[in-house]
């Protein structure tokens, strides 16, 4: 319809009439003339807009305008009220009896009720269109024609004139209820009937949906059945294919078995062989170089069946054997001449057929066996080719040579057409040979069977190479089945065997696999003499060099009672098999009682001998047997004793050191102590004793330090005061004691020092010199109640305070999170503070400790040489004490500051004081703190460049909140790490200012500094261009340690570093450690590139250790 047309309908009909509106240019409004309305609606009385009357438009005098007119109501259907029911719209006079009317090209439905219209509930009417809109049925899914006709008949009383769709009927209802919603609810004639109709439609729709679902279910079932049928067909096809493959495999196996059975019988000896002439006497050699004596040589039948991996087919070659003389040459050639003639041409001209390759003699020479052949035939001056030619010439004179077919033009033998010896002929071949082989293996060849069942004879090399892989796999499976482990790289096996049958299978596997170097075996049954003899034979055959035998289950079987005194003899024989280099025996109880008889065999190859837990020598003859065993091991280098009888064995060894000139180490280990003895040239050089707990030593254990052998003593636990007498006895009974390590805290260390000094003074007063020079207190093993390390003290020196040579080297480290109990160390500082050489005063170093330290150095010049100071807990008073100590320390040559928490103003004030006072003396500077933008500028003002730190060798910058440094901060860092200036080159950076691109200053020799040996940058972020600036400024001439831990150092920066180092003028740089842990580099996926860059770096720095996940 036109955009400006007014919709009307009569109060007696639902038909809507659209009348075009006209435009009034004076008022700029649209209107509809009353005459136009009268033309469409006869007897029109007035117009309603809902409940309001639409009046005519009036002028300024409130009179109706002529012609009369009403205002245009956009989007509203106006109701024309007439004075008679018979009055209908003019255009619908012939449609008064119909109940379904087409209105303004829109299909609508209305019902003419016989009763007057009644008002309907608006909410009920508004809900009906939503109900209608939910009734969506696809017309072509099911046949609903009958349903549609019945609905039309129900509402109209007539049958439809055409086959309208269900959707069209739904549209009629929807249009009708839109009219109702517009406000003319009172015009609806039969809402109740409509509701009933809607319910029936809903019921019909549910039925249709149910039918549709049933049809879908049937279709899905049919589809599933079809899929099952297809799957069955595919499975049947697969089974058919598998059946064909299985059948073919079975047929091949049957053919292989038949072929193998036949050839094993027909070919009991090698088939490929050649014959060469042999010189008989000297006069024959001079007069007639080649007499009619010949020697037969077998060939290795290697080929495609002996290939390993992706290797090429190996060439046929002479077997590694000296050959066999032919006893009756004439008869031999009469029988085998044709075969020999063909074989001689095969090796002369070459052949490649049937999986075998023989190169031409001129190009190869038939392999490695030629040297053995020439040596055997003793034909110096004659080539192998001449030998072949002489045999061929000899055979050509015989009648058998005519049957060979050779292509002279190509020089190739038709190998497929050559005559093949029958099985009978082969079996008779050996009768013509003078065979002296004991093992009856002709030509040292081994018979194998290919996958096709064919029998081949190959040399030992190809036999081992071809079959070792399968033997290794079998060995792996066998070891795994017995709960063991096998390291193929080192050839080491560890296994426990529970029965003789399992042991037998294992023995067979290791002999076949070969290459087993180390064996750790446990027998979980009480093995007999026969069992151990079998084991000894297998170990010797397998060439095992390192053997560990666990005999915890060897108790003595009743069935082997007769052999009880000889039961362990095979173990001694293993020692002397000239293959075992390392032997460990564990659990051999009463070993000496089961090796009766003399032991005279030598074991010159044995380097290491160990008697582990459970090994005992209880008999009277035990020490003698042990000494006899050692006496046979002239090359013994290491002896380990861990048994219950360890000390008697140790004494027996020391008493016979002259018989063991090559013995270097004796390791005696028990539950309470350990003796580590070093010897050379049959003499004991030093004995180190480690005691786990002094109070647990038995009277037998104490014998270990009563013979005066000990040169070094180490204790794992702090000794009790009741143990002081035992410590004094150890010092007195071991005049060679040079070093003592006793863990204790500060207070206890004073008591130990007094004990040691008084003991050594008493020894010296008795006229005996003492060798004790090092006394060490390791507090790292001392813990307080909370388990926190509080104090570490290392003290060393001559322990006589009255000795003018006395020097106490004390290294004290005070660290930890919790405050220490100062009662532990005041005695150390007051008595020995002036002797302290190394002090790491960090973490919990407080004013009181600084006061004790200063007090100890008032009267005596301190010997402090190295100081690391963290002033976090120090007040100005404590700093004053440390200032006085530092001023007195004339030999202090390694001074470092650790300045932490610099975001705090009080800590920055301490940094100001210390840097202003000691910057020119510092060797190490460590800066740490959050919010680096607040404190780095402050530090830069104090130390603008390296001239402020002329002796600095270690520099560390760290920040906990991972900031990005500014460009000026990076330039300052570049100036810190830069190389010192040289007299002949311009300086890259101003000496006390950050570097700039335009700064170039001629150098003054006096303006220089010490290059860095360590640079540490932790938890810092830099932009790529800043990384490049910093890395290119680093001086690598003396740098040994570079640390970028927890930074955004990535592969791009690694490339810059490698380029910087690669372009360095020196051939090598001294860099020893590069830490790249927890950097962005470790997140990179480009591992190959990173590995190559790191390898390039290591080539330039040969001593470098790189800490990263890529190494």
Secondary structure, 3 states (H helix, E strand, C coil): CCCCEEEEEECCCCCEEEEECEEECCCCEEEEEHHHHHHHECCEEEEEECCEEECECECCCCCECCCCEEECCCCCEEEEEECCCCCCEHHHHHHCCCCEEEECCEEEECCCCCCCCCCCCHHHHHHHHHHHHCCCCCCCCCCCHHHHHHHHHHHHCCCCCCCCCHHHHHHHHHHHHHHHHCCCHHHCCCHHHHHHHHHHHHHHHHHHHHHHHHHHHHHHHHHHHHHHHHHHHHHHHHHHHHHHHHHHHHHHHHHHHHHHHHHHHHCCCCCCEEEEECCCCHHHHHHCCCCCCEEEEEEECCCHHHCCCCCCCCECEECCCCCEEECCHHHHHHHHHHHHHHHHHHHHHCEEECCEEECCCCCCCCCCCHHHHHHHHCCCCCCHHHHHHHHHHHHHCCHHHHHCCEECCCCEECHHHCCCCCHHHHHHHHHHECCCCCCCCHHHCEEEECCCCCEEEECHHHHHHHHHHHHHHHHHHHHHHCCCEEECCCCEEEEEECCHHHHHHHHHHHHHHCCCCEEEEEECCCCCHHHHHHHHHHHHHCCCCEEEEECCCCCCCHHHHHHCCCCCHHHHHHHCCCCCCEEEEECCCCHHHHCCCCCCCCCCCCCEEEECCCCCCCCCCHHHHHHHHHHCCCCCCEEEECCCCHHHHHHHHHHCHHHCCCCCEEEEECCCEEEEEEEECCEEEEEEEEECCHHHCCCCHHHHHCCCCCCEEEECCCCCHHHHHHHHHHHHHCCCCCEEECCCCHHHHHHHHHHHHHHHHHHHHCCCCCCCCEEECCHHHCECCCCCECCEEEEECCCCCCCCCCCCEEEEEECCCCCCCHHHCHHHHHHHHHHEEEEEECCCCCHHHHHHHHHHCCCCCCCCCEEEECCCCCCHHHHHHHHHHHHHCCCCCEEEEEECCCCCHHHHHHHHHHHHHHHHHCCEEEEECCCHHHHHHHHHHHCCCHHHHCCCCEEEEECCCCCECCHHHHHHHHHHHCCCCCCCCCECCCCCCCCCCCCCECCCCCCCCCCCCEEEEECCECCHHHHHHHHHHCCCCCCCEEECCCCCCCHHHHHHHHHHHHCCCCCCCCCCEEECCCCHHHHCCCHHHHHHHHHHHHHHCCCCEEECCCC
